[in-house]
């Protein structure tokens, strides 16, 4: 882990960016106290989790919520009298 103060980070920004791209954790501090972390941007093509990461045909997804599927799922959970 590399930590440097804001003033030093301004003068060594290129070096710090390269260190972050190489996988090193880079912290930028203000008055000796860590303030921010410098991390590389992950492109959308390499992102495998999170919103929008599901690669599925929308028609297939829509079919999963069809009325007949809803009835079949409901039949798996019989209602009980309370």
N, C-alpha and C positions, 0 to 999 in steps of 0.2 A: 504494500500500500504506500502510495506517495501522497504527501500532504504539503501544500505550500500556501503561503498567504496571498491575498488578492494582488498585491503589488508585484510579487514575484511571478504570479500566474500571468499577468499582463505581459511581462517581458519574455516569458518562456512558453507562450500559448501553443506554438507549433509543436514543441517537444512534448507538452502535456497531452495534446490531442493524439499524437502518435502513440504515446504510452497507453492511452485509453483504448485506442484501436487495436493495440497488441494484447489487450486483455488485462492490463494492470489497472487496479483500482486507484483513481485519482480524486483526491479531496481538495477542494479549495476552501481555505479558512479565512475568516475575518477576525483580526485581533487574536490569532492563535486558536480560535474555536471553529471547528468544521462547520461550513455553511452550505456547501453544495457538493454534489458528486458529478464528475465528468464521465459520461458513458457514451459509447457509440450508438448511433441510430440503427435500429434494426429495420431492414427493408421489408415491405409487405410480402414479398415473395418468400422470405425465410421465416416469417411469422407462422407458427403452427398452432397457437392457442389464442383465445380471445374472440371478441366480436368480429364477425365476418370471416372466420377461419374455416367454416364448414363448407366443403366443396361438394355440394349436393344439388341435383337438378331441382328447381323449385316445384316442378310438377310432382315429383316423388314426395317431397315434403308435404305438399298440399293434400296428396292422396292419403297420407297417414292420418289426416283429420276428417276423412269422409264419414258420412253418417253410418254406413255399415261397419266401419272400423270402430266407431264410438260405441255402437250397440254390442259388438263382440267384446270389447274391453269391459263394458258395463256388465255383461253376463258373467265375467270372471269374478265379480264382486257382488254376490247376492245380497239383497237388502235384508237386514235383520230387524225384527220387531223389538222395540225398546220397552 
